[in-house]
């Protein structure tokens, strides 16, 4: 269990993860033809975003729908429908690219939508300059069937870090077609 004594180490670890992420993002943008003008616009956006509270940032994303910032939300076409302190409603329209091998919507789309909604809800409660992350390490997911019936099946899943600590968990109910 983490204690308050762990906070400085966790902050340093999170800062290191974000620094590596920023470096990787910069390299990716250069590889994909980032222009100097676009770089200036991104720098302006970054400085604006850094001064915002989490709630202000989520409201800004909802109204501005930034297209210059690479994100999973942009990739999947997520829309921020409602933004309140501690609450977010995000939607997306499914498309054929979201299909699993059976031709139905892949569960990863729902999981990504849920993850985005949950962490953005947390983000609305943060002061300016604060952030969150799962620390950079190897993550392993395990799924286990709880019930496999003729009409429905349920399963649970968990994500563990490389030390066996629970990072995330979920359940699903599948309708058998």
PyMOL commands that set and color helices and strands:
alter all, ss='L'
color gray80, all
select helices_A, chain A and resi 4-31+36-50+54-64+72-76+96-98+107-123
alter helices_A, ss='H'
color red, helices_A
select strands_A, chain A and resi 79-84+87-91+139-148+152-161+166-175
alter strands_A, ss='S'
color yellow, strands_A
deselect
rebuild
show_as cartoon
